[in-house]
């Protein structure tokens, strides 16, 4: 299991993601606990089990999470939560190495 915590910044709507790989890393099960109603609704509607390649190996801004968000999220394209969900799945399914990411204002 891989666990990621996302602190998206000023909104304070933190998210915790747990990914568990299944079927030789071809599928991933995601448990997402979020203070963000939009993220909670997305995961409730999309479910918790995904084809790994369908969510991880897509062009930026595509795939089921971005498709959902483009239709139903409020206008806030800078939110890092979807990227955190995808990074968690990538690491769990051996498509990336675990390394913290960061956006810092100077």
C-alpha positions as CSV (number, residue, x, y, z in Angstrom):
1,X,0.0,0.0,0.0
2,X,1.1,3.5,-0.8
3,X,-0.2,6.5,1.1
4,X,-0.1,10.2,0.1
5,X,-1.2,13.3,1.9
6,X,-2.2,16.4,-0.1
7,X,-2.3,19.8,1.4
8,X,-3.7,21.9,-1.4
9,X,-3.0,25.3,0.1
10,X,-5.2,28.2,1.1
11,X,-8.5,26.3,1.0
12,X,-7.2,23.9,3.7
13,X,-9.2,21.0,2.2
14,X,-6.7,18.2,2.8
15,X,-6.9,14.8,1.2
16,X,-5.3,11.4,2.1
17,X,-5.0,8.8,-0.6
18,X,-4.2,5.1,-0.1
19,X,-3.5,3.0,-3.2
20,X,-3.3,-0.8,-3.3
21,X,-2.2,-2.6,-6.5
22,X,-4.1,-5.6,-7.8
23,X,-3.6,-8.1,-10.6
24,X,0.1,-7.6,-11.3
25,X,-0.1,-3.8,-11.0
26,X,-2.7,-3.7,-13.8
27,X,-5.4,-2.4,-11.5
28,X,-5.3,-0.1,-8.5
29,X,-7.8,0.4,-5.7
30,X,-7.9,3.9,-4.3
31,X,-9.2,4.9,-0.9
32,X,-9.5,8.7,-0.9
33,X,-10.5,10.6,2.3
34,X,-10.9,14.3,1.5
35,X,-12.3,17.4,3.2
36,X,-13.2,18.6,-0.3
37,X,-16.8,17.9,-1.3
38,X,-15.9,17.9,-5.0
39,X,-13.2,15.3,-4.5
40,X,-15.5,13.1,-2.4
41,X,-18.3,13.3,-5.0
42,X,-15.8,12.4,-7.8
43,X,-14.6,9.3,-6.0
44,X,-18.1,8.3,-5.1
45,X,-19.2,8.6,-8.7
46,X,-16.1,7.1,-10.3
47,X,-15.7,4.2,-7.8
48,X,-12.5,3.0,-6.2
49,X,-10.9,0.5,-8.7
50,X,-9.2,1.7,-11.9
51,X,-7.1,0.3,-14.7
52,X,-3.6,1.5,-13.9
53,X,-2.7,2.6,-17.4
54,X,-6.1,4.4,-17.8
55,X,-5.2,6.8,-15.0
56,X,-1.4,7.0,-15.0
57,X,-0.2,6.8,-18.6
58,X,-2.3,9.5,-20.2
59,X,-1.5,12.9,-21.6
60,X,-1.6,15.7,-19.0
61,X,-5.1,16.8,-18.3
62,X,-6.8,13.6,-19.6
63,X,-8.1,10.5,-18.0
64,X,-11.2,9.9,-15.8
65,X,-10.3,12.2,-13.0
66,X,-9.7,15.2,-15.2
67,X,-12.7,14.4,-17.4
68,X,-14.9,14.4,-14.3
69,X,-13.3,17.6,-12.9
70,X,-13.6,19.5,-16.1
71,X,-17.4,18.9,-16.0
72,X,-18.2,19.0,-12.3
73,X,-15.5,20.7,-10.2
74,X,-15.7,24.5,-9.5
75,X,-13.4,26.6,-11.5
76,X,-10.1,25.9,-9.8
77,X,-7.6,24.3,-12.2
78,X,-4.6,24.8,-9.9
79,X,-5.7,22.3,-7.3
80,X,-3.0,19.6,-6.8
81,X,-5.3,16.9,-5.4
82,X,-5.9,15.0,-8.7
83,X,-2.1,15.0,-9.4
84,X,-1.7,13.6,-5.9
85,X,-4.2,10.8,-6.5
86,X,-2.4,9.9,-9.8
87,X,1.1,10.0,-8.2
88,X,0.0,7.7,-5.4
89,X,-1.3,5.2,-8.0
90,X,1.8,5.5,-10.1
91,X,4.1,4.7,-7.2
92,X,1.9,1.8,-5.9
93,X,1.9,0.2,-9.4
94,X,5.6,0.6,-10.0
95,X,5.3,3.3,-12.7
96,X,7.2,5.9,-10.6
97,X,9.5,6.1,-7.6
98,X,8.3,7.6,-4.3
99,X,9.6,11.2,-4.0
100,X,7.9,14.2,-2.4
101,X,6.7,16.9,-4.7
102,X,6.4,20.5,-3.8
103,X,5.2,23.9,-4.9
104,X,6.7,26.7,-2.9
105,X,6.1,30.4,-3.0
106,X,9.2,32.7,-2.5
